[in-house]
């Protein structure tokens, strides 16, 4: 059995700065942008949460929920964002478990459906996501796939 621990940021608010730096290192979005979203969640101004997976105290996976993940379909909200699992920990179901936790938290707060944008095919379908449409990413020349979880 692995030693993974799944954490809602509200359960460990002291991880906020570490988590924001970790997400920034993976996606290049300014740390301040992550902090602003995390603080809104921690202050209960939104139910759009942040979720982490740790292994012996080190973040090895995570994702967040935001209004819009940098695309032109502003009507498709909320969006799962910043899904990432460290390469050495891939193949253990971390992303799938994080997705399930986030979707269930949103659903328990009356928020459904949920969307995400990705260029991956075949991955999210394993976790109950369905292709919904194509969208134009902000500043992108190509269309990207939008998935829905009902």
SVG drawing of the C-alpha trace seen along z (x, -y; Angstrom):
<svg xmlns="http://www.w3.org/2000/svg" viewBox="-27 -38 37 40">
<polyline fill="none" stroke="black" stroke-width="0.4" points="0.0,0.0 1.3,-3.5 1.7,-6.2 -0.3,-8.8 -2.4,-11.4 -5.1,-13.4 -5.7,-16.8 -8.3,-19.5 -6.4,-22.8 -9.0,-23.8 -7.7,-20.8 -4.1,-22.1 -4.2,-25.9 -0.5,-26.1 0.4,-24.4 -1.0,-27.4 2.4,-29.0 4.1,-25.7 1.2,-24.6 1.1,-27.9 4.9,-27.6 4.5,-24.0 1.7,-24.8 3.7,-27.8 6.7,-25.6 4.6,-23.2 2.5,-25.6 4.3,-29.0 1.2,-30.9 2.3,-33.5 2.4,-32.3 0.2,-35.3 -2.6,-34.1 -2.6,-30.7 -2.5,-32.4 -5.5,-34.7 -7.6,-31.7 -6.5,-29.6 -7.2,-32.5 -10.7,-32.9 -11.3,-29.2 -9.8,-29.3 -11.8,-32.4 -15.0,-30.6 -15.7,-33.2 -15.9,-30.3 -16.3,-26.6 -13.8,-26.2 -11.2,-24.2 -7.6,-23.2 -6.5,-19.6 -3.2,-18.0 -1.7,-14.6 1.4,-14.2 3.9,-11.4 5.7,-11.6 4.8,-15.3 6.0,-16.2 3.5,-17.4 3.4,-14.9 0.1,-15.8 -2.5,-18.5 -5.3,-20.3 -7.6,-23.3 -11.0,-24.6 -11.4,-28.0 -14.1,-30.0 -12.4,-29.7 -9.1,-28.0 -8.0,-30.6 -10.4,-29.8 -13.1,-31.6 -16.1,-29.5 -16.8,-31.7 -20.2,-29.9 -18.6,-26.6 -17.8,-27.0 -16.3,-26.0 -13.1,-24.4 -10.7,-21.9 -7.3,-23.4 -3.6,-22.7 -3.9,-18.9 -0.4,-17.6 1.3,-14.5 5.0,-14.2 6.4,-11.8 7.8,-9.4 4.3,-9.0 2.3,-8.6 0.3,-5.4 -0.9,-5.2 -4.3,-6.8 -3.4,-10.1 -5.0,-12.4 -8.1,-10.2 -8.5,-10.3 -8.0,-14.1 -10.5,-14.5 -13.1,-12.4 -12.6,-14.3 -13.0,-17.7 -16.1,-16.6 -17.8,-15.2 -17.0,-18.3 -18.5,-20.5 -21.5,-18.3 -22.1,-18.3 -22.3,-22.1 -24.8,-21.9 -22.2,-22.7 -22.5,-20.5 -21.5,-20.0 -17.8,-20.7 -15.5,-21.3 -11.8,-21.0 -9.7,-21.8 -6.9,-19.5 -5.1,-18.3 -5.1,-14.7 -7.4,-12.1 -8.2,-8.8 -7.1,-9.9 -10.0,-11.7 -12.6,-9.3 -11.3,-6.7 -12.7,-8.9 -16.1,-9.7 -15.4,-12.7 -16.8,-13.1 -15.7,-15.2 -18.0,-18.2 -16.7,-20.7 -13.6,-22.6 -12.6,-26.0 -10.1,-28.6 -7.4,-29.0 -6.4,-32.5 -3.5,-33.5 -3.5,-30.1 -3.6,-29.5 -5.2,-26.1 -8.4,-24.8 -8.3,-22.7 -10.6,-20.0 -13.2,-20.7 -14.5,-17.8 -17.5,-17.7 -18.3,-15.7 -22.0,-15.6"/>
</svg>
